[in-house]
Amino acid sequence: MSKKGDWVLLQNIILKPDQRAPQVPEDTKQVPLIQWVKGWLTQDAQMGQEASATTRTGRVIKGTLVEEAPAYHHSFGQFIPELLQVQESIKAAMWGEEEQA
């Protein structure tokens, strides 16, 4: 159970697949448009249940409680050796060749 005042992530379905605009690509039309909003719970709530939270801007929003203490889960991807080579080429072109240690 999440407690009042906990930092949480709420989810809302904004548009169901059949409500998507006709110009949206076919693969996009097959999934709902979902909104995720972070905020502080306004009352105790169970995971997966309807809850309300106050956002950092003071807006009170309602949605399904999906995560407590949400963290960022993104990265800039895996290391790509070719991009390192490109960077070194650009540096050499801009500032001349430098000896590598």
N, C-alpha and C positions, 0 to 999 in steps of 0.2 A: 504494500500500500504506500502510495506517495502522500506526503503530508503537505498541508497548506504551507506555502512559502518555498517549496522545493522548485528548483530550476528544471523545467520539463520541455518536452517537444510534443506538440499537438499536431494532429493531421486532419485535414478536411478534404473531401472530394468536392472540387469546384464544378466540374463538368463530367457527366457520365459519358462513356464512349459515344452513345447515340446523340449526344448534345454538342459534339465537337463541330467546328466550322467545316463546310464542304471543301474548302481549299487546303485543309490540313492533309499532309501525306498519309497514305493508307495505313502504314504501320503505326503512326501517331493516333489515328482515329480509333484504333482498336483498344486503347488504354484510356483510363480516366485522367483528367487534369487534376493533379493533387497539390495541395498547399501544405507546407510544414511551417509551423510558427513556434518559436521558443518564448517562454515566459515563466513567471512565478505562479504556481497554483493558487487559486483563490480559496479552495477548500480541499480537504482530503479526497483522494480519488484512487480507484483501482486501475491497473494497467488494462488497456483495451476498452475502457468505458468512457463515456462522454464526460468532459471536464472543461473548466474555464481557467484561463490564466491571464495575468496582466503582463504585457510586453514591456520592453525597455522604454518604449515611447509612451507608455501609459494606456495603451489600447487594451480593452478587455476582449478576449477572443474565446470562442468555444470550439471544441474539436475532440477527437478521440485521442486519449493519452497513449503515446507509443514509446516514449523513452524518458527515463529520469536521468538527470545530469548529462544531457547530450554532449557528445564530443565531436570534433571534426574527424571525418574518416577518409578524407581525400589526400592525394599526393600528386606529385608532378610526374608520376610514372616511373618506369624502370630506366636505368642508365642506358644511354644510346651512344656507343663509341663513335659513330659517325658524326654526331653533333659536337663532340669534343674536338674531332679533327677539323670541323668547319670553324669552330671558335679559334683554334690555333692558327688556321689559315688567315682568318680575318685580322687577328692581332698582328701577324707577320706582315700582312699587306698594309696595315695602318701605321705600324711603328717600326717595321723592319725586323729582320731575323734576330732572335735572341738565343743564346746558347741555353739548352736545357741542363739543369743540374744533375 
